[in-house]
């Protein structure tokens, strides 16, 4: 195991410890916690057995494992940006509705 792999595992352990702390403080939901744990466990497995990525990339017809990681990362980033955009629009609509109702209610008094 290389020094870089060990550093990644230490980093993952710290993140998981922080996630556990946030779960105990009820700052995150159990669903979000389990999602993060799953994500970081997958990263740890790939860190320990990097040949998994090469195997998957070859099965998918992608030349190198690193290319697969980059493609998946870009797809996930764009999906997350889309979800954030949709959620932001919903919050803006709700806020506009609350302000409108508050303004109308204030004029009637």
C-alpha atoms as an extended CHARMM CRD file, in Angstrom:
* protein
*
       109  EXT
         1         1  UNK       CA              0.0000000000        0.0000000000        0.0000000000  PROA      1               0.0000000000
         2         2  UNK       CA              1.3450000000        3.4060000000       -0.9700000000  PROA      2               0.0000000000
         3         3  UNK       CA              1.5920000000        6.4870000000        1.2210000000  PROA      3               0.0000000000
         4         4  UNK       CA             -1.0860000000        8.1550000000       -0.9050000000  PROA      4               0.0000000000
         5         5  UNK       CA             -3.4990000000        5.2680000000       -0.3410000000  PROA      5               0.0000000000
         6         6  UNK       CA             -2.8950000000        5.4610000000        3.4060000000  PROA      6               0.0000000000
         7         7  UNK       CA             -3.5120000000        9.2260000000        3.3830000000  PROA      7               0.0000000000
         8         8  UNK       CA             -6.7770000000        8.7060000000        1.5110000000  PROA      8               0.0000000000
         9         9  UNK       CA             -7.8990000000        6.1080000000        4.0740000000  PROA      9               0.0000000000
        10        10  UNK       CA             -7.0290000000        8.4740000000        6.9420000000  PROA      10              0.0000000000
        11        11  UNK       CA             -8.9850000000       11.2440000000        5.2190000000  PROA      11              0.0000000000
        12        12  UNK       CA            -11.9780000000        8.9060000000        4.7790000000  PROA      12              0.0000000000
        13        13  UNK       CA            -11.8160000000        7.8860000000        8.4480000000  PROA      13              0.0000000000
        14        14  UNK       CA            -11.8800000000       11.5570000000        9.5090000000  PROA      14              0.0000000000
        15        15  UNK       CA            -14.8570000000       12.2930000000        7.2620000000  PROA      15              0.0000000000
        16        16  UNK       CA            -16.7750000000        9.2720000000        8.5460000000  PROA      16              0.0000000000
        17        17  UNK       CA            -16.0190000000       10.3080000000       12.1470000000  PROA      17              0.0000000000
        18        18  UNK       CA            -17.3670000000       13.8010000000       11.4140000000  PROA      18              0.0000000000
        19        19  UNK       CA            -20.4780000000       12.3070000000        9.7970000000  PROA      19              0.0000000000
        20        20  UNK       CA            -21.0720000000       10.1640000000       12.8920000000  PROA      20              0.0000000000
        21        21  UNK       CA            -20.6630000000       13.2490000000       15.0920000000  PROA      21              0.0000000000
        22        22  UNK       CA            -23.2000000000       15.1800000000       12.9870000000  PROA      22              0.0000000000
        23        23  UNK       CA            -25.6260000000       12.2560000000       13.1100000000  PROA      23              0.0000000000
        24        24  UNK       CA            -25.3640000000       12.0890000000       16.9010000000  PROA      24              0.0000000000
        25        25  UNK       CA            -26.0270000000       15.8490000000       17.1070000000  PROA      25              0.0000000000
        26        26  UNK       CA            -28.9730000000       15.3140000000       14.7150000000  PROA      26              0.0000000000
        27        27  UNK       CA            -27.5120000000       17.7920000000       12.2230000000  PROA      27              0.0000000000
        28        28  UNK       CA            -28.0210000000       15.2880000000        9.3940000000  PROA      28              0.0000000000
        29        29  UNK       CA            -30.6620000000       12.6630000000        8.7180000000  PROA      29              0.0000000000
        30        30  UNK       CA            -30.0130000000        8.9350000000        8.8530000000  PROA      30              0.0000000000
        31        31  UNK       CA            -30.6370000000        8.7130000000        5.0950000000  PROA      31              0.0000000000
        32        32  UNK       CA            -28.0190000000       11.3540000000        4.3420000000  PROA      32              0.0000000000
        33        33  UNK       CA            -25.6450000000        9.6940000000        6.8040000000  PROA      33              0.0000000000
        34        34  UNK       CA            -26.0480000000        6.2900000000        5.1590000000  PROA      34              0.0000000000
        35        35  UNK       CA            -25.5750000000        7.8420000000        1.7200000000  PROA      35              0.0000000000
        36        36  UNK       CA            -22.3140000000        9.4780000000        2.8000000000  PROA      36              0.0000000000
        37        37  UNK       CA            -21.0920000000        6.2870000000        4.4860000000  PROA      37              0.0000000000
        38        38  UNK       CA            -21.8600000000        4.2620000000        1.3520000000  PROA      38              0.0000000000
        39        39  UNK       CA            -20.0390000000        6.8090000000       -0.8340000000  PROA      39              0.0000000000
        40        40  UNK       CA            -16.9100000000        6.8720000000        1.3410000000  PROA      40              0.0000000000
        41        41  UNK       CA            -16.8290000000        3.0910000000        1.7720000000  PROA      41              0.0000000000
        42        42  UNK       CA            -16.9110000000        2.7430000000       -2.0240000000  PROA      42              0.0000000000
        43        43  UNK       CA            -14.0400000000        5.2380000000       -2.2750000000  PROA      43              0.0000000000
        44        44  UNK       CA            -12.0950000000        3.2690000000        0.3570000000  PROA      44              0.0000000000
        45        45  UNK       CA            -12.6360000000       -0.0190000000       -1.5070000000  PROA      45              0.0000000000
        46        46  UNK       CA            -11.4820000000        1.5710000000       -4.7620000000  PROA      46              0.0000000000
        47        47  UNK       CA             -8.4850000000        3.0420000000       -2.9110000000  PROA      47              0.0000000000
        48        48  UNK       CA             -7.4900000000       -0.3830000000       -1.5690000000  PROA      48              0.0000000000
        49        49  UNK       CA             -8.3010000000       -2.2670000000       -4.8140000000  PROA      49              0.0000000000
        50        50  UNK       CA             -7.7410000000        0.2130000000       -7.6930000000  PROA      50              0.0000000000
        51        51  UNK       CA             -7.9420000000       -2.5900000000      -10.2490000000  PROA      51              0.0000000000
        52        52  UNK       CA            -11.7410000000       -2.5080000000       -9.7580000000  PROA      52              0.0000000000
        53        53  UNK       CA            -11.9130000000        0.7710000000      -11.6750000000  PROA      53              0.0000000000
        54        54  UNK       CA             -9.7750000000       -0.6020000000      -14.4980000000  PROA      54              0.0000000000
        55        55  UNK       CA            -11.9870000000       -3.7080000000      -14.7010000000  PROA      55              0.0000000000
        56        56  UNK       CA            -15.1700000000       -1.5940000000      -14.8350000000  PROA      56              0.0000000000
        57        57  UNK       CA            -13.7410000000        0.8130000000      -17.3860000000  PROA      57              0.0000000000
        58        58  UNK       CA            -12.6990000000       -2.0590000000      -19.6580000000  PROA      58              0.0000000000
        59        59  UNK       CA            -16.1810000000       -3.6170000000      -19.3790000000  PROA      59              0.0000000000
        60        60  UNK       CA            -17.7470000000       -0.2570000000      -20.2990000000  PROA      60              0.0000000000
        61        61  UNK       CA            -15.3650000000        0.2680000000      -23.2250000000  PROA      61              0.0000000000
        62        62  UNK       CA            -13.5130000000        3.1770000000      -21.6350000000  PROA      62              0.0000000000
        63        63  UNK       CA             -9.7490000000        3.1250000000      -22.0870000000  PROA      63              0.0000000000
        64        64  UNK       CA             -8.4740000000        3.9560000000      -18.6240000000  PROA      64              0.0000000000
        65        65  UNK       CA             -9.9030000000        3.6960000000      -15.1290000000  PROA      65              0.0000000000
        66        66  UNK       CA             -9.1260000000        7.3250000000      -14.4240000000  PROA      66              0.0000000000
        67        67  UNK       CA            -11.2590000000        8.3460000000      -17.4080000000  PROA      67              0.0000000000
        68        68  UNK       CA            -14.2000000000        6.4550000000      -15.9270000000  PROA      68              0.0000000000
        69        69  UNK       CA            -13.7610000000        8.2760000000      -12.6200000000  PROA      69              0.0000000000
        70        70  UNK       CA            -13.6450000000       11.6400000000      -14.4000000000  PROA      70              0.0000000000
        71        71  UNK       CA            -16.7430000000       10.8800000000      -16.4980000000  PROA      71              0.0000000000
        72        72  UNK       CA            -18.7540000000        9.7120000000      -13.5040000000  PROA      72              0.0000000000
        73        73  UNK       CA            -17.5950000000       12.7250000000      -11.4630000000  PROA      73              0.0000000000
        74        74  UNK       CA            -18.6940000000       15.1410000000      -14.1820000000  PROA      74              0.0000000000
        75        75  UNK       CA            -22.0940000000       13.4470000000      -14.5290000000  PROA      75              0.0000000000
        76        76  UNK       CA            -22.6450000000       13.5200000000      -10.7640000000  PROA      76              0.0000000000
        77        77  UNK       CA            -21.5420000000       17.1670000000      -10.5200000000  PROA      77              0.0000000000
        78        78  UNK       CA            -23.9610000000       18.2400000000      -13.2610000000  PROA      78              0.0000000000
        79        79  UNK       CA            -26.7890000000       16.2430000000      -11.6960000000  PROA      79              0.0000000000
        80        80  UNK       CA            -26.1220000000       17.8850000000       -8.3220000000  PROA      80              0.0000000000
        81        81  UNK       CA            -26.0350000000       21.3340000000       -9.9530000000  PROA      81              0.0000000000
        82        82  UNK       CA            -29.3900000000       20.6080000000      -11.5750000000  PROA      82              0.0000000000
        83        83  UNK       CA            -30.9150000000       19.5290000000       -8.2490000000  PROA      83              0.0000000000
        84        84  UNK       CA            -29.5300000000       22.6120000000       -6.4880000000  PROA      84              0.0000000000
        85        85  UNK       CA            -30.9460000000       24.8370000000       -9.2400000000  PROA      85              0.0000000000
        86        86  UNK       CA            -34.3950000000       23.2290000000       -8.9820000000  PROA      86              0.0000000000
        87        87  UNK       CA            -34.3750000000       23.5210000000       -5.1760000000  PROA      87              0.0000000000
        88        88  UNK       CA            -33.2440000000       27.1620000000       -5.3380000000  PROA      88              0.0000000000
        89        89  UNK       CA            -36.0740000000       28.0130000000       -7.7510000000  PROA      89              0.0000000000
        90        90  UNK       CA            -38.5880000000       26.3380000000       -5.4320000000  PROA      90              0.0000000000
        91        91  UNK       CA            -37.2780000000       28.3080000000       -2.4320000000  PROA      91              0.0000000000
        92        92  UNK       CA            -37.4590000000       31.5690000000       -4.4060000000  PROA      92              0.0000000000
        93        93  UNK       CA            -41.0750000000       30.8510000000       -5.4270000000  PROA      93              0.0000000000
        94        94  UNK       CA            -42.0320000000       29.9960000000       -1.8400000000  PROA      94              0.0000000000
        95        95  UNK       CA            -40.3040000000       33.1000000000       -0.5080000000  PROA      95              0.0000000000
        96        96  UNK       CA            -42.0460000000       35.2660000000       -3.1030000000  PROA      96              0.0000000000
        97        97  UNK       CA            -45.3860000000       33.7810000000       -2.0980000000  PROA      97              0.0000000000
        98        98  UNK       CA            -44.7350000000       34.4120000000        1.6110000000  PROA      98              0.0000000000
        99        99  UNK       CA            -43.6980000000       38.0150000000        0.9160000000  PROA      99              0.0000000000
       100       100  UNK       CA            -46.7490000000       38.5620000000       -1.2880000000  PROA      100             0.0000000000
       101       101  UNK       CA            -49.1180000000       37.1630000000        1.3510000000  PROA      101             0.0000000000
       102       102  UNK       CA            -47.3980000000       39.2130000000        4.0450000000  PROA      102             0.0000000000
       103       103  UNK       CA            -47.6880000000       42.3910000000        1.9590000000  PROA      103             0.0000000000
       104       104  UNK       CA            -51.3760000000       41.7750000000        1.2290000000  PROA      104             0.0000000000
       105       105  UNK       CA            -52.0760000000       40.9500000000        4.8840000000  PROA      105             0.0000000000
       106       106  UNK       CA            -50.2560000000       44.0910000000        6.0130000000  PROA      106             0.0000000000
       107       107  UNK       CA            -52.3310000000       46.3720000000        3.7980000000  PROA      107             0.0000000000
       108       108  UNK       CA            -55.6530000000       45.0630000000        5.1420000000  PROA      108             0.0000000000
       109       109  UNK       CA            -54.9190000000       46.1550000000        8.7040000000  PROA      109             0.0000000000
